[in-house]
Amino acid sequence: MKEFLILIRGGQEKYQNSALKEMQKHMEDWQQWMGTLAKEETLVGGQPLMNEGATLTEGGKKITDRPFAEGKEIVGGYLLIKADSMDLATKIAKECPSFEFDCSLEIREISPLV
């Protein structure tokens, strides 16, 4: 079994501009999806990410604290899942509730350490 990282990009603006009822339904959809993944022992972990962060450059000598800009490229969260193949990981990711808010997902296989 391989591990895959799913990065969830964008969708925050549309979500934040939604009615409270839509937000609540979206959170229920997420809870149901994550619960299903956990029950199937597919879910390893995952969390939303804060907008604030730091960027290290110049070999770690320069640290820039900043909020990350809103937009389609902002990473709003991640999931770590187990799957037998990229095809299966992609199939799992297609069920992500955040597509309702125009997010995009990046799926990357975790490379084993040798």
C-alpha positions in Angstrom: 0.0 0.0 0.0 1.4 3.4 -1.0 0.8 6.8 0.6 -0.4 9.8 -1.3 -0.6 13.5 -0.4 -3.7 15.4 -1.6 -3.2 19.2 -1.6 -6.4 21.2 -1.7 -6.0 24.5 -3.5 -8.4 27.4 -3.8 -12.1 27.5 -3.1 -11.8 29.6 0.1 -13.3 32.8 -1.4 -16.4 31.1 -2.7 -16.8 29.2 0.6 -16.4 32.3 2.7 -19.0 34.1 0.6 -21.5 31.3 1.1 -24.6 31.4 3.3 -24.2 29.9 6.8 -26.5 27.0 5.8 -24.3 26.1 2.8 -21.2 26.2 5.0 -22.8 23.9 7.6 -23.8 21.4 4.9 -20.3 21.6 3.4 -18.8 20.7 6.8 -21.2 17.8 7.2 -20.2 16.5 3.8 -16.5 16.7 4.9 -17.2 14.9 8.1 -19.0 12.1 6.2 -16.3 11.8 3.6 -13.5 11.7 6.2 -15.5 9.3 8.3 -15.9 7.0 5.3 -12.1 7.2 4.5 -11.3 6.4 8.1 -13.7 3.5 8.3 -12.1 2.1 5.1 -8.7 2.6 6.7 -7.7 4.8 3.8 -7.2 8.0 5.7 -3.8 8.5 7.4 -4.4 12.2 8.3 -5.4 15.6 7.2 -6.0 19.1 8.4 -7.0 22.6 7.1 -4.1 25.1 7.0 -4.0 28.6 8.4 -3.4 31.5 6.0 -0.4 32.8 8.0 3.0 31.2 7.5 6.7 31.8 6.9 8.9 31.4 3.8 12.5 30.5 4.3 14.9 31.4 1.5 18.7 31.9 1.0 19.4 28.6 2.7 17.2 29.4 5.7 19.0 32.7 6.4 16.0 34.9 5.3 12.6 34.3 6.9 9.6 36.2 5.7 6.5 36.0 7.9 3.4 36.7 6.0 -0.2 35.8 5.3 -0.5 33.8 2.1 -2.5 35.6 -0.6 -6.0 34.5 -1.4 -6.6 32.8 -4.7 -6.6 29.6 -6.6 -3.0 28.7 -5.7 -3.4 29.0 -1.9 -3.1 25.6 -0.2 -6.1 25.4 2.2 -5.5 21.9 3.5 -4.2 18.5 2.9 -5.0 14.8 3.2 -2.7 11.9 3.6 -4.2 8.7 2.3 -3.3 5.1 1.5 -4.0 3.6 -1.9 -2.6 0.9 -4.1 -2.1 3.2 -7.1 -2.3 6.7 -8.4 -5.5 5.7 -10.2 -7.1 4.7 -7.0 -5.9 7.8 -5.1 -7.3 9.9 -7.9 -10.7 8.1 -7.7 -10.7 8.7 -3.9 -9.9 12.4 -4.4 -12.7 12.8 -6.9 -15.1 12.5 -4.0 -13.7 15.6 -2.3 -16.5 17.9 -1.1 -14.6 21.1 -1.8 -15.1 20.7 -5.6 -18.4 22.4 -4.8 -16.4 25.5 -4.1 -14.2 25.3 -7.2 -11.1 24.0 -5.5 -8.4 22.0 -7.3 -6.5 19.0 -6.0 -2.9 18.0 -6.5 -2.2 14.3 -5.8 1.4 13.3 -5.1 2.7 9.9 -4.2 4.9 9.9 -1.1 8.3 8.6 -2.1 9.6 6.0 0.3 12.9 6.7 2.1 15.7 4.3 1.1 
